[in-house]
Amino acid sequence: MTRNIATALALGLALVASGAQAGVEENLTKAGCMACHAKDKKMVGPSFKDIAAKYKGQDVVAPLMTKVRTGGKGVFGPIPMPPNPPEKINDADLKEAVQYILKS
């Protein structure tokens, strides 16, 4: 019985996590991020996996949030990333998105 409870709990947590992931991906799409970025392939901008690899082990959530807000260029190539104001993605959703990207 304990095994059944553990299995049910694990399944429930997986469903919650996949729902949260879907919400983050929806916010990234609404904010326009997915027009230039993809999870696992370079498009106009770097893939989320490339971003995660570059910053692995670093505490960069706040600096990356600032970079998303102000825009930037030169870190992953010459194509600039336009600024993304709070009207496109609020601070809480942006923080969640950056954390999601860094775990990719």
DSSP file with accessible surface (Angstrom, degrees, kcal/mol):
  #  RESIDUE AA STRUCTURE BP1 BP2  ACC     N-H-->O    O-->H-N    N-H-->O    O-->H-N    TCO  KAPPA ALPHA  PHI   PSI    X-CA   Y-CA   Z-CA
    1    1 A M     >        0   0  177      0, 0.0     4,-2.1     0, 0.0     5,-0.2   0.000 360.0 360.0 360.0 -39.7    0.0    0.0    0.0
    2    2 A T  H  >  +     0   0  119      1,-0.2     4,-2.6     2,-0.2     5,-0.2   0.899 360.0  53.4 -60.1 -38.3    2.8    2.4    0.8
    3    3 A R  H  > S+     0   0  201      1,-0.2     4,-2.6     2,-0.2    -1,-0.2   0.900 107.7  50.9 -63.7 -40.2    4.2    1.8   -2.7
    4    4 A N  H  > S+     0   0  117      2,-0.2     4,-2.5     1,-0.2    -1,-0.2   0.896 110.8  48.2 -64.0 -40.9    0.8    2.7   -4.2
    5    5 A I  H  X S+     0   0  101     -4,-2.1     4,-2.7     2,-0.2    -2,-0.2   0.933 112.5  48.5 -65.3 -44.5    0.7    5.9   -2.2
    6    6 A A  H  X S+     0   0   55     -4,-2.6     4,-2.5     2,-0.2    -2,-0.2   0.910 112.6  48.6 -62.5 -41.2    4.2    6.8   -3.3
    7    7 A T  H  X S+     0   0   83     -4,-2.6     4,-2.4     2,-0.2    -1,-0.2   0.929 112.2  48.3 -64.4 -44.3    3.4    6.1   -6.9
    8    8 A A  H  X S+     0   0   62     -4,-2.5     4,-2.6     2,-0.2    -2,-0.2   0.908 112.2  49.4 -63.6 -40.5    0.3    8.2   -6.8
    9    9 A L  H  X S+     0   0  112     -4,-2.7     4,-2.7     2,-0.2     5,-0.2   0.933 111.2  48.9 -64.9 -44.3    2.1   11.0   -5.1
   10   10 A A  H  X S+     0   0   58     -4,-2.5     4,-2.2     1,-0.2    -2,-0.2   0.911 112.2  49.0 -61.9 -42.0    4.9   10.9   -7.7
   11   11 A L  H  X S+     0   0  114     -4,-2.4     4,-2.2     2,-0.2    -1,-0.2   0.923 110.9  50.1 -64.4 -43.0    2.3   10.9  -10.5
   12   12 A G  H  X S+     0   0   32     -4,-2.6     4,-2.3     1,-0.2    -2,-0.2   0.921 110.8  48.9 -62.2 -43.3    0.5   13.8   -9.0
   13   13 A L  H  X S+     0   0  108     -4,-2.7     4,-2.6     1,-0.2    -1,-0.2   0.891 109.5  52.7 -64.3 -38.4    3.7   15.8   -8.7
   14   14 A A  H  X S+     0   0   59     -4,-2.2     4,-2.5    -5,-0.2    -1,-0.2   0.906 109.2  49.4 -63.5 -40.8    4.6   15.1  -12.3
   15   15 A L  H  X S+     0   0  115     -4,-2.2     4,-2.1     2,-0.2    -2,-0.2   0.914 111.7  48.3 -65.6 -41.2    1.2   16.3  -13.4
   16   16 A V  H  X S+     0   0  102     -4,-2.3     4,-2.5     2,-0.2    -2,-0.2   0.936 112.5  49.2 -63.4 -44.7    1.6   19.5  -11.4
   17   17 A A  H  X S+     0   0   57     -4,-2.6     4,-2.6     1,-0.2    -2,-0.2   0.912 110.6  49.4 -63.0 -41.7    5.1   20.1  -12.8
   18   18 A S  H  X S+     0   0   63     -4,-2.5     4,-2.2     1,-0.2    -1,-0.2   0.887 111.1  50.6 -68.2 -33.4    3.9   19.5  -16.4
   19   19 A G  H  X S+     0   0   43     -4,-2.1     4,-2.0     2,-0.2    -2,-0.2   0.916 111.2  47.6 -67.7 -40.6    1.1   22.0  -15.8
   20   20 A A  H  X S+     0   0   49     -4,-2.5     4,-2.2     2,-0.2    -2,-0.2   0.914 111.1  51.9 -65.1 -41.1    3.5   24.6  -14.4
   21   21 A Q  H  X S+     0   0   79     -4,-2.6     4,-2.7     1,-0.2    -2,-0.2   0.920 107.9  51.5 -61.2 -43.2    5.8   24.0  -17.4
   22   22 A A  H  X S+     0   0   53     -4,-2.2     4,-2.3     1,-0.2    -1,-0.2   0.895 108.7  52.0 -62.1 -38.6    3.0   24.5  -19.8
   23   23 A G  H  X S+     0   0   28     -4,-2.0     4,-2.2     2,-0.2    -1,-0.2   0.908 110.3  47.6 -65.1 -40.8    2.1   27.8  -18.1
   24   24 A V  H  X S+     0   0    6     -4,-2.2     4,-2.5     2,-0.2    -2,-0.2   0.940 112.3  49.3 -64.7 -46.1    5.7   29.0  -18.4
   25   25 A E  H  X S+     0   0   65     -4,-2.7     4,-2.1     1,-0.2    -2,-0.2   0.887 109.8  52.1 -62.7 -36.5    5.9   28.0  -22.0
   26   26 A E  H  X S+     0   0  115     -4,-2.3     4,-2.8    -5,-0.2    -1,-0.2   0.919 109.8  48.8 -64.4 -42.5    2.6   29.8  -22.6
   27   27 A N  H  X S+     0   0   22     -4,-2.2     4,-2.2     1,-0.2     6,-0.2   0.892 109.8  51.9 -64.2 -39.4    4.0   33.0  -21.0
   28   28 A L  H  <>S+     0   0    3     -4,-2.5     5,-1.7     2,-0.2     6,-0.9   0.893 112.0  46.9 -63.6 -38.3    7.1   32.8  -23.1
   29   29 A T  H ><5S+     0   0   87     -4,-2.1     3,-1.3     4,-0.2    -2,-0.2   0.944 112.1  49.0 -68.4 -46.6    5.0   32.5  -26.2
   30   30 A K  H 3<5S+     0   0  144     -4,-2.8    -2,-0.2     1,-0.3    -1,-0.2   0.859 109.6  53.0 -61.4 -35.7    2.7   35.4  -25.3
   31   31 A A  T 3<5S-     0   0    0     -4,-2.2    -1,-0.3    -5,-0.2    -2,-0.2   0.588 116.7-115.0 -77.2 -10.5    5.8   37.6  -24.5
   32   32 A G  T X 5S+     0   0   34     -3,-1.3     3,-1.2    -4,-0.4     4,-0.4   0.464  80.2 124.3  93.2   1.1    7.2   36.8  -28.0
   33   33 A C  G >>< +     0   0   25     -5,-1.7     4,-1.8     1,-0.3     3,-1.5   0.874  67.7  59.6 -62.2 -38.2   10.2   34.9  -26.7
   34   34 A M  G 34 S+     0   0   60     -6,-0.9    -1,-0.3     1,-0.3    -5,-0.1   0.598  87.8  74.7 -73.3  -7.8    9.4   31.9  -28.8
   35   35 A A  G <4 S+     0   0   74     -3,-1.2    -1,-0.3     1,-0.2     9,-0.2   0.809 117.2  17.0 -69.5 -27.1    9.6   33.9  -32.0
   36   36 A C  T <4 S+     0   0   45     -3,-1.5     9,-2.9    -4,-0.4     7,-0.4   0.551 123.9  56.5-118.9 -16.8   13.4   33.9  -31.7
   37   37 A H     <  -     0   0   26     -4,-1.8     2,-0.3     7,-0.2    10,-0.2  -0.907  52.6-174.2-122.6 151.5   14.2   31.1  -29.2
   38   38 A A        -     0   0   12      3,-0.5    10,-2.3    -2,-0.3    11,-0.3  -0.916  35.7-113.0-135.0 162.6   13.4   27.4  -28.9
   39   39 A K  S    S+     0   0   72     -2,-0.3    10,-2.0     8,-0.2    11,-0.2   0.924 107.2   8.7 -63.5 -44.6   14.1   24.9  -26.2
   40   40 A D  S    S+     0   0  112      8,-0.2     2,-0.3     7,-0.1    -1,-0.2   0.252 117.9  58.7-129.9  15.0   16.7   22.8  -28.0
   41   41 A K  S    S-     0   0  132      5,-0.1    -3,-0.5     0, 0.0     2,-0.2  -0.999  76.5-111.3-144.9 146.0   17.7   24.5  -31.2
   42   42 A K        +     0   0  123     -2,-0.3     2,-0.1     5,-0.1    -5,-0.1  -0.525  42.6 158.2 -71.3 135.4   19.2   27.8  -32.2
   43   43 A M  S    S-     0   0   77      2,-2.4    -6,-0.1    -7,-0.4    -7,-0.1  -0.015  74.8 -37.4-120.8-124.0   16.9   30.1  -34.1
   44   44 A V  S    S+     0   0   72     -8,-0.2    35,-0.2    -9,-0.2    -7,-0.2   0.919 138.8  28.1 -67.9 -42.7   17.4   33.8  -34.3
   45   45 A G  S    S-     0   0   10     -9,-2.9    -2,-2.4     1,-0.2    -7,-0.2  -0.570 107.7 -73.7-109.1 176.2   18.6   33.6  -30.7
   46   46 A P        -     0   0   15      0, 0.0    -8,-0.2     0, 0.0    -1,-0.2  -0.251  51.2-103.0 -68.9 157.8   20.2   30.8  -28.7
   47   47 A S     >  -     0   0    3    -10,-0.2     4,-2.1     1,-0.1    -8,-0.2  -0.371  28.5-113.7 -73.1 160.0   18.3   27.8  -27.5
   48   48 A F  H  > S+     0   0    3    -10,-2.3     4,-2.9     1,-0.2     5,-0.2   0.879 119.5  56.2 -61.4 -37.0   17.3   27.5  -23.9
   49   49 A K  H  > S+     0   0  105    -10,-2.0     4,-2.4   -11,-0.3    -1,-0.2   0.901 106.8  48.9 -63.2 -39.0   19.7   24.6  -23.6
   50   50 A D  H  > S+     0   0   78      2,-0.2     4,-2.2     1,-0.2    -1,-0.2   0.895 112.0  48.7 -66.9 -39.2   22.5   26.8  -24.8
   51   51 A I  H  X S+     0   0   21     -4,-2.1     4,-1.9     2,-0.2    -2,-0.2   0.944 112.1  48.7 -64.4 -46.8   21.6   29.5  -22.4
   52   52 A A  H  < S+     0   0   10     -4,-2.9     4,-0.5    49,-0.3    -2,-0.2   0.903 111.8  49.5 -60.4 -41.1   21.4   27.0  -19.5
   53   53 A A  H >< S+     0   0   71     -4,-2.4     3,-0.8     1,-0.2    -1,-0.2   0.910 109.0  52.1 -66.2 -41.1   24.8   25.5  -20.4
   54   54 A K  H 3< S+     0   0  101     -4,-2.2    -1,-0.2     1,-0.2    -2,-0.2   0.875 120.0  33.6 -62.5 -37.6   26.5   29.0  -20.6
   55   55 A Y  T >< S+     0   0   35     -4,-1.9     3,-2.3    -5,-0.1    -1,-0.2   0.267  82.9 147.6-105.7  12.5   25.2   30.0  -17.1
   56   56 A K  T <  S+     0   0  174     -3,-0.8     3,-0.1    -4,-0.5    -3,-0.1  -0.191  74.3   8.5 -53.7 130.9   25.3   26.5  -15.4
   57   57 A G  T 3  S+     0   0   87      1,-0.2     2,-0.3     0, 0.0    -1,-0.3   0.483 104.5 115.7  79.1   2.9   26.2   26.8  -11.7
   58   58 A Q  S <  S-     0   0  106     -3,-2.3     2,-1.3     2,-0.0    -1,-0.2  -0.813  70.2-127.3-106.7 148.7   25.9   30.6  -11.7
   59   59 A D        +     0   0  151     -2,-0.3    -3,-0.1     1,-0.2     3,-0.0  -0.721  57.9 137.7 -90.4  86.1   23.4   32.7   -9.8
   60   60 A V     >  +     0   0   15     -2,-1.3     4,-2.6    -5,-0.2     5,-0.3   0.235  23.8 108.9-121.2  13.9   22.2   34.8  -12.8
   61   61 A V  H  > S+     0   0   25      1,-0.2     4,-2.4     2,-0.2     5,-0.2   0.960  85.8  43.4 -58.8 -51.2   18.5   35.0  -12.5
   62   62 A A  H  > S+     0   0   65      1,-0.2     4,-2.3     2,-0.2    -1,-0.2   0.938 115.3  47.3 -63.4 -47.9   18.5   38.7  -11.6
   63   63 A P  H  > S+     0   0   78      0, 0.0     4,-2.3     0, 0.0    -1,-0.2   0.901 113.4  49.0 -62.2 -36.3   21.1   39.8  -14.2
   64   64 A L  H  X S+     0   0   22     -4,-2.6     4,-2.5     2,-0.2    -2,-0.2   0.876 108.2  53.6 -71.1 -34.0   19.2   37.8  -16.9
   65   65 A M  H  X S+     0   0   36     -4,-2.4     4,-2.3    -5,-0.3    -1,-0.2   0.931 110.1  48.1 -61.9 -42.7   15.9   39.4  -15.9
   66   66 A T  H  X S+     0   0   84     -4,-2.3     4,-2.7     1,-0.2     5,-0.3   0.918 110.2  51.9 -62.8 -42.7   17.6   42.8  -16.4
   67   67 A K  H  X S+     0   0   68     -4,-2.3     4,-2.4     1,-0.2    -1,-0.2   0.905 109.5  49.1 -62.4 -40.3   19.0   41.7  -19.8
   68   68 A V  H  < S+     0   0   27     -4,-2.5    16,-1.8     1,-0.2    -1,-0.2   0.923 113.6  47.3 -64.6 -41.2   15.5   40.6  -20.9
   69   69 A R  H  < S+     0   0   46     -4,-2.3    -2,-0.2    14,-0.2    -1,-0.2   0.901 124.2  30.0 -66.0 -41.5   14.1   43.9  -19.7
   70   70 A T  H  < S-     0   0   96     -4,-2.7    -2,-0.2     1,-0.2    -1,-0.2   0.641 103.6-133.0 -96.1 -15.5   16.7   46.1  -21.4
   71   71 A G     <  -     0   0   10     -4,-2.4     2,-0.3    11,-0.3    -1,-0.2  -0.220  27.0-168.2  84.2 176.9   17.7   44.0  -24.3
   72   72 A G  B     -A   81   0A  26      9,-1.9     9,-3.7    -4,-0.1     2,-0.3  -0.984  14.1-154.3 176.8 174.5   21.2   43.2  -25.4
   73   73 A K        +     0   0  150     -2,-0.3     6,-0.1     7,-0.2     0, 0.0  -0.977  61.3  52.0-161.5 162.4   23.6   41.8  -27.9
   74   74 A G  S    S+     0   0   56      3,-2.2     5,-0.0    -2,-0.3    -2,-0.0   0.127  79.7  91.2  98.4 -20.7   27.0   40.2  -28.2
   75   75 A V  S    S+     0   0   59      1,-0.2    -1,-0.0     2,-0.1    -2,-0.0   0.922 108.9  14.1 -75.4 -41.0   26.8   37.4  -25.7
   76   76 A F  S    S-     0   0   77      1,-0.4    -1,-0.2     3,-0.2     3,-0.1   0.200 134.6 -53.6-117.1  12.1   25.5   34.8  -28.2
   77   77 A G        -     0   0   30      1,-0.1    -3,-2.2   -31,-0.0    -1,-0.4  -0.807  69.8 -62.2 138.4-178.3   26.3   36.7  -31.4
   78   78 A P  S    S+     0   0  113      0, 0.0    -1,-0.1     0, 0.0    -3,-0.0   0.638  93.1 101.3 -80.1 -14.3   25.7   39.9  -33.2
   79   79 A I  S    S-     0   0  102    -35,-0.2    -5,-0.2    -3,-0.1    -3,-0.2  -0.586  71.7-131.5 -76.7 122.0   21.9   39.8  -33.5
   80   80 A P        -     0   0   81      0, 0.0    -7,-0.2     0, 0.0    -1,-0.1  -0.381   4.6-135.7 -74.7 149.9   20.4   42.0  -30.8
   81   81 A M  B     -A   72   0A  51     -9,-3.7    -9,-1.9    -2,-0.1     3,-0.1  -0.921  26.4-128.9 -99.4 125.0   17.6   41.0  -28.5
   82   82 A P        -     0   0   80      0, 0.0   -11,-0.3     0, 0.0   -12,-0.1  -0.338  31.1 -93.0 -70.1 156.7   15.0   43.7  -28.1
   83   83 A P        -     0   0   74      0, 0.0   -14,-0.2     0, 0.0   -13,-0.2  -0.351  30.7-148.7 -67.0 150.3   13.8   44.8  -24.7
   84   84 A N        -     0   0   12    -16,-1.8   -13,-0.1   -17,-0.1     5,-0.1  -0.897  16.1-156.4-123.8  99.0   10.8   43.2  -23.2
   85   85 A P    >>  -     0   0   47      0, 0.0     3,-2.2     0, 0.0     4,-1.4  -0.185  34.1 -98.6 -73.1 166.7    8.9   45.5  -20.9
   86   86 A P  T 34 S+     0   0   69      0, 0.0     8,-0.0     0, 0.0   -17,-0.0   0.736 119.6  70.1 -57.8 -21.5    6.5   44.5  -18.1
   87   87 A E  T 34 S+     0   0  162      1,-0.2     3,-0.2     2,-0.1    -3,-0.0   0.792 104.5  41.3 -66.7 -26.5    3.6   45.0  -20.4
   88   88 A K  T <4 S+     0   0   98     -3,-2.2     2,-0.3     1,-0.3    -1,-0.2   0.829 137.2   0.9 -87.3 -37.3    4.8   41.9  -22.4
   89   89 A I  S  < S-     0   0    9     -4,-1.4    -1,-0.3   -58,-0.1    -2,-0.1  -0.920  76.5-129.4-154.5 123.7    5.7   39.8  -19.3
   90   90 A N     >  -     0   0   77     -2,-0.3     4,-2.7    -3,-0.2     5,-0.2  -0.222  32.0-102.7 -72.8 167.2    5.3   40.7  -15.7
   91   91 A D  H  > S+     0   0   98      1,-0.2     4,-2.6     2,-0.2     5,-0.2   0.886 119.0  49.9 -60.1 -42.2    8.2   40.4  -13.2
   92   92 A A  H  > S+     0   0   73      2,-0.2     4,-2.2     1,-0.2    -1,-0.2   0.934 114.7  43.8 -64.9 -44.2    6.9   37.2  -11.5
   93   93 A D  H  > S+     0   0   44      2,-0.2     4,-2.4     1,-0.2    -2,-0.2   0.877 113.0  52.9 -68.6 -35.9    6.3   35.4  -14.8
   94   94 A L  H  X S+     0   0    6     -4,-2.7     4,-2.8     2,-0.2     5,-0.2   0.932 109.0  48.7 -64.5 -44.3    9.7   36.7  -16.1
   95   95 A K  H  X S+     0   0  103     -4,-2.6     4,-2.5     1,-0.2     5,-0.2   0.935 112.5  48.2 -60.9 -45.1   11.5   35.3  -13.1
   96   96 A E  H  X S+     0   0   76     -4,-2.2     4,-2.3     1,-0.2    -1,-0.2   0.903 112.0  50.4 -62.0 -39.8    9.7   32.0  -13.5
   97   97 A A  H  X S+     0   0    1     -4,-2.4     4,-2.7     2,-0.2    -2,-0.2   0.924 110.1  48.6 -65.8 -44.0   10.6   31.9  -17.2
   98   98 A V  H  X S+     0   0    7     -4,-2.8     4,-2.6     1,-0.2    -2,-0.2   0.932 112.1  49.3 -63.5 -42.7   14.3   32.6  -16.5
   99   99 A Q  H  X S+     0   0   74     -4,-2.5     4,-1.0    -5,-0.2    -1,-0.2   0.912 111.4  49.9 -61.9 -41.4   14.4   29.9  -13.9
  100  100 A Y  H >< S+     0   0   31     -4,-2.3     3,-0.7    -5,-0.2     4,-0.3   0.928 110.8  49.0 -61.3 -46.7   12.8   27.5  -16.3
  101  101 A I  H >< S+     0   0   22     -4,-2.7     3,-1.6     1,-0.2   -49,-0.3   0.918 107.7  54.2 -61.5 -41.7   15.3   28.4  -19.1
  102  102 A L  H 3< S+     0   0   42     -4,-2.6    -1,-0.2     1,-0.3    -2,-0.2   0.729 108.2  50.9 -68.2 -17.6   18.2   27.9  -16.7
  103  103 A K  T <<        0   0  176     -4,-1.0    -1,-0.3    -3,-0.7    -2,-0.2   0.422 360.0 360.0 -94.9  -1.4   16.9   24.4  -15.9
  104  104 A S    <         0   0   35     -3,-1.6    -3,-0.1    -4,-0.3   -64,-0.0  -0.198 360.0 360.0 -65.9 360.0   16.6   23.4  -19.6
